[in-house]
């Protein structure tokens, strides 16, 4: 089994040092060294050894928050381009690339440069795992599930690159000299990924939900959510009926339902509850992550440190450090109606409390991933890098809202759609809507997923970004989003390494 995905979140020990950047001028990351010195064909002959390669393919899920080069947590990356948070930090030059992206003035020198290396390393590792599985070692049953997990992870990694960069190099087998892959357009990337995802789903190899001892593996339900996300973002209406059927498959599966307590979703006891479809596991005990060269090691998350107030202390968190990124806008707090239980579970309101204020500080923070001493108490290394807060990726609430939206878009049963919408609404302690329409669905998504990296992409896919992401009255955002901002700039370092790459017209 993959130690990364045990229910008790014990540490992932990635076996291979596959490196970091997809680069035409350096090929070190393509060299796989077997720690035993055996030829690879002789090493990958057991389920245990094959599992090491699969574990290595999962490892890059952890890296974006801090990969020894930059802080690019995917939650922050998406939310700073939306309308619920400011960037914060010490000034508008602290993590300057975030401030540039927030104001829609990014360029090759100020962009999410490290996501490229993180996820191409993941793709490379997935390709390795798929290849090793094809060699016939181990048991047939393990090889089958290993292949499908690696293929699904590979689609997930490409999906993130596709969302952010759009036009990226694409390959399904690892590269040979000169280590350059063709750069495809965003539409071409989508056309490659969706049939691959359909093939994975059609295989039926992955379970709808893994046993708790295996929580963290990609599943059939995760594949369904990824499919719906991609076809809805692409506005591939021809595939909406299939996406709807996948959402109904999850709804009809007894393994999944809403968690009765919204607040509990963000507690450690709420991790991998029946609402959870996919999370990225982090752990504090036995954490190996530390400053220096250990950023890619197994351990916890730095996100709670990034997005917490500086110099703050209360009865559950003191003596630690907060870096003051991602302060919540006052307007975000105010959009919640009285009685909406999501407000106090989402908004960490410390107005009236004295601490060291940083740039754009509102004294309201994201509570979903707030730090507590309990969440890093067992860490043997740097505690502020190793909180055990899992990152929630897909939840059953999104399944219901996807189903409602797809029903409306395909002319389906309006009463059924309203039922799905109001199931989410009433869990929050509010009266249900009288009608299910796109405005109500998007409003509910906005309230439900604050701080989960959904809002910005919802605005883009529904053609509302240009009218919503506009200059604010505070003088922080001075530029408006335009369709050319859909895909962020490629890093100049990648353009320098591969002259065949074409920069996005940002």
ChimeraX attribute file (.defattr): number of C-alpha atoms within 10 A of each C-alpha:
attribute: neighborCount
match mode: 1-to-1
recipient: residues
	/A:1	15
	/A:2	23
	/A:3	19
	/A:4	27
	/A:5	24
	/A:6	19
	/A:7	16
	/A:8	16
	/A:9	24
	/A:10	20
	/A:11	23
	/A:12	25
	/A:13	18
	/A:14	22
	/A:15	19
	/A:16	17
	/A:17	17
	/A:18	19
	/A:19	20
	/A:20	21
	/A:21	23
	/A:22	25
	/A:23	19
	/A:24	18
	/A:25	13
	/A:26	12
	/A:27	16
	/A:28	13
	/A:29	15
	/A:30	21
	/A:31	11
	/A:32	15
	/A:33	14
	/A:34	14
	/A:35	9
	/A:36	8
	/A:37	8
	/A:38	11
	/A:39	10
	/A:40	13
	/A:41	11
	/A:42	10
	/A:43	16
	/A:44	23
	/A:45	17
	/A:46	15
	/A:47	18
	/A:48	14
	/A:49	16
	/A:50	23
	/A:51	22
	/A:52	20
	/A:53	25
	/A:54	27
	/A:55	27
	/A:56	24
	/A:57	28
	/A:58	26
	/A:59	22
	/A:60	24
	/A:61	18
	/A:62	22
	/A:63	25
	/A:64	25
	/A:65	23
	/A:66	18
	/A:67	22
	/A:68	16
	/A:69	10
	/A:70	16
	/A:71	21
	/A:72	23
	/A:73	20
	/A:74	18
	/A:75	19
	/A:76	24
	/A:77	24
	/A:78	21
	/A:79	24
	/A:80	25
	/A:81	26
	/A:82	24
	/A:83	20
	/A:84	20
	/A:85	26
	/A:86	25
	/A:87	31
	/A:88	28
	/A:89	28
	/A:90	17
	/A:91	14
	/A:92	16
	/A:93	12
	/A:94	14
	/A:95	18
	/A:96	17
	/A:97	23
	/A:98	28
	/A:99	25
	/A:100	20
	/A:101	22
	/A:102	27
	/A:103	21
	/A:104	23
	/A:105	19
	/A:106	21
	/A:107	20
	/A:108	19
	/A:109	14
	/A:110	20
	/A:111	24
	/A:112	26
	/A:113	22
	/A:114	22
	/A:115	28
	/A:116	24
	/A:117	20
	/A:118	23
	/A:119	25
	/A:120	24
	/A:121	25
	/A:122	28
	/A:123	28
	/A:124	23
	/A:125	30
	/A:126	32
	/A:127	22
	/A:128	21
	/A:129	26
	/A:130	24
	/A:131	14
	/A:132	23
	/A:133	27
	/A:134	14
	/A:135	13
	/A:136	14
	/A:137	19
	/A:138	17
	/A:139	13
	/A:140	13
	/A:141	10
	/A:142	17
	/A:143	23
	/A:144	16
	/A:145	17
	/A:146	26
	/A:147	22
	/A:148	24
	/A:149	26
	/A:150	26
	/A:151	22
	/A:152	26
	/A:153	23
	/A:154	25
	/A:155	24
	/A:156	24
	/A:157	22
	/A:158	24
	/A:159	22
	/A:160	15
	/A:161	21
	/A:162	21
	/A:163	17
	/A:164	22
	/A:165	23
	/A:166	24
	/A:167	24
	/A:168	24
	/A:169	17
	/A:170	19
	/A:171	17
	/A:172	14
	/A:173	13
	/A:174	16
	/A:175	14
	/A:176	10
	/A:177	7
	/A:178	12
	/A:179	15
	/A:180	21
	/A:181	19
	/A:182	11
	/A:183	16
	/A:184	17
	/A:185	16
	/A:186	18
	/A:187	12
	/A:188	14
	/A:189	20
	/A:190	20
	/A:191	11
	/A:192	16
	/A:193	21
	/A:194	18
	/A:195	11
	/A:196	16
	/A:197	20
	/A:198	13
	/A:199	14
	/A:200	20
	/A:201	20
	/A:202	11
	/A:203	11
	/A:204	12
	/A:205	17
	/A:206	23
	/A:207	14
	/A:208	20
	/A:209	23
	/A:210	16
	/A:211	12
	/A:212	13
	/A:213	14
	/A:214	18
	/A:215	25
	/A:216	25
	/A:217	24
	/A:218	26
	/A:219	23
	/A:220	26
	/A:221	25
	/A:222	25
	/A:223	25
	/A:224	25
	/A:225	24
	/A:226	21
	/A:227	26
	/A:228	25
	/A:229	19
	/A:230	19
	/A:231	18
	/A:232	20
	/A:233	15
	/A:234	14
	/A:235	13
	/A:236	12
	/A:237	14
	/A:238	10
	/A:239	14
	/A:240	21
	/A:241	16
	/A:242	16
	/A:243	24
	/A:244	21
	/A:245	15
	/A:246	22
	/A:247	25
	/A:248	16
	/A:249	15
	/A:250	23
	/A:251	17
	/A:252	11
	/A:253	12
	/A:254	9
	/A:255	15
	/A:256	21
	/A:257	20
	/A:258	18
	/A:259	18
	/A:260	12
	/A:261	14
	/A:262	20
	/A:263	18
	/A:264	15
	/A:265	22
	/A:266	20
	/A:267	15
	/A:268	14
	/A:269	9
	/A:270	17
	/A:271	21
	/A:272	20
	/A:273	18
	/A:274	18
	/A:275	22
	/A:276	24
	/A:277	32
	/A:278	25
	/A:279	21
	/A:280	20
	/A:281	29
	/A:282	26
	/A:283	26
	/A:284	29
	/A:285	22
	/A:286	18
	/A:287	26
	/A:288	23
	/A:289	24
	/A:290	21
	/A:291	11
	/A:292	7
	/A:293	10
	/A:294	13
	/A:295	19
	/A:296	22
	/A:297	20
	/A:298	25
	/A:299	31
	/A:300	31
	/A:301	30
	/A:302	23
	/A:303	28
	/A:304	27
	/A:305	23
	/A:306	25
	/A:307	25
	/A:308	26
	/A:309	29
	/A:310	21
	/A:311	16
	/A:312	18
	/A:313	16
	/A:314	9
	/A:315	7
	/A:316	10
	/A:317	15
	/A:318	13
	/A:319	9
	/A:320	15
	/A:321	19
	/A:322	21
	/A:323	18
	/A:324	26
	/A:325	31
	/A:326	29
	/A:327	26
	/A:328	29
	/A:329	19
	/A:330	16
	/A:331	11
	/A:332	18
	/A:333	20
	/A:334	10
	/A:335	12
	/A:336	17
	/A:337	13
	/A:338	10
	/A:339	12
	/A:340	17
	/A:341	17
	/A:342	20
	/A:343	23
	/A:344	17
	/A:345	17
	/A:346	27
	/A:347	22
	/A:348	20
	/A:349	18
	/A:350	14
	/A:351	9
	/A:352	7
	/A:353	10
	/A:354	11
	/A:355	13
	/A:356	11
	/A:357	17
	/A:358	18
	/A:359	17
	/A:360	22
	/A:361	22
	/A:362	20
	/A:363	22
	/A:364	22
	/A:365	27
	/A:366	22
	/A:367	20
	/A:368	23
	/A:369	25
	/A:370	24
	/A:371	26
	/A:372	18
	/A:373	16
	/A:374	13
	/A:375	23
	/A:376	24
	/A:377	14
	/A:378	17
	/A:379	22
	/A:380	15
	/A:381	18
	/A:382	17
	/A:383	24
	/A:384	21
	/A:385	25
	/A:386	31
	/A:387	31
	/A:388	29
	/A:389	27
	/A:390	23
	/A:391	22
	/A:392	21
	/A:393	18
	/A:394	19
	/A:395	24
	/A:396	23
	/A:397	25
	/A:398	22
	/A:399	27
	/A:400	25
	/A:401	25
	/A:402	25
	/A:403	27
	/A:404	28
	/A:405	25
	/A:406	24
	/A:407	21
	/A:408	19
	/A:409	14
	/A:410	13
	/A:411	8
	/A:412	15
	/A:413	11
	/A:414	15
	/A:415	14
	/A:416	15
	/A:417	23
	/A:418	25
	/A:419	18
	/A:420	22
	/A:421	28
	/A:422	24
	/A:423	15
	/A:424	21
	/A:425	21
	/A:426	13
	/A:427	19
	/A:428	21
	/A:429	15
	/A:430	15
	/A:431	12
	/A:432	17
	/A:433	15
	/A:434	10
	/A:435	16
	/A:436	22
	/A:437	17
	/A:438	15
	/A:439	10
	/A:440	16
	/A:441	23
	/A:442	17
	/A:443	11
	/A:444	16
	/A:445	21
	/A:446	21
	/A:447	21
	/A:448	22
	/A:449	16
	/A:450	22
	/A:451	26
	/A:452	20
	/A:453	20
	/A:454	19
	/A:455	23
	/A:456	21
	/A:457	21
	/A:458	19
	/A:459	19
	/A:460	20
	/A:461	14
	/A:462	13
	/A:463	12
	/A:464	14
	/A:465	24
	/A:466	14
	/A:467	11
	/A:468	16
	/A:469	22
	/A:470	17
	/A:471	14
	/A:472	13
	/A:473	8
	/A:474	8
	/A:475	8
	/A:476	15
	/A:477	18
	/A:478	14
	/A:479	15
	/A:480	18
	/A:481	22
	/A:482	15
	/A:483	11
	/A:484	11
	/A:485	20
	/A:486	20
	/A:487	18
	/A:488	26
	/A:489	26
	/A:490	28
	/A:491	20
	/A:492	16
	/A:493	13
	/A:494	20
	/A:495	16
	/A:496	13
	/A:497	16
	/A:498	18
	/A:499	10
	/A:500	13
	/A:501	19
	/A:502	13
	/A:503	18
	/A:504	18
	/A:505	12
	/A:506	17
